[in-house]
Amino acid sequence: IPKRAEIGDRSFGYYLDEEAQDDVPLEGFTISGYRNTAAEQYAKDNGFEFIPLKEIIAGDTNGDGKTTMKDYSELQKYLSGWDVEIDLEAADLNGDGKVTMKDYAALQRKLNGWS
């Protein structure tokens, strides 16, 4: 099993200039992907713009990049009907497409290190 994925030279973002018999980079070509991946490295190596995708951190309801008691509190407010904005994808810890008390309980288990 490879430790790190790689993208071959000129796999994306090039076209063959038949007159020059050479690969030419496409103007304005961008690559979207997650940070610190082969996609980001390929974009950097080839001079293409890299657009990072948002990574969903399970339980990070306030979107600050970590899961803490602040997230637990925000989720509690949301479920109690308060007018708060949360990251619904991150709040759906059980992946059923809804944010419910089951997710609240799952976040509690996660924060306490319970299985």
C-alpha positions, 0 to 999 in steps of 0.5 A: 500500500503506497504511503502517499498518492502521486499524480503523474507528470502532466496528467491534468491541465495540459494539451498537446501543441501538435506544431511544437510537439509539446504539452502546453499548460491550459491557461486558467486551469485550477485544481480543487482538493484537500490541503497537503495532498497530491492534488495540492502538490501537483498544482504547486509543481505545475504552476496551477491555482489550487483551491482547497476544499473545506474539510468537515471535522465531525462535531465542529459545529462552530467551524473553528477547526476543532471540536470543543465544549463550545461546539457542544454548547452551540449544538445544544442552543441549536437543538433548543431552537435558539437563533444560532448558525451552525455547520450542519454537516459537521453537526450530523455526527451519525450521518443520517442527514438530520441534526438531532439529539442523537448527534448531541449524544454522539458529540458528548461521547466524542468529547469525553473520549467514550466509544 
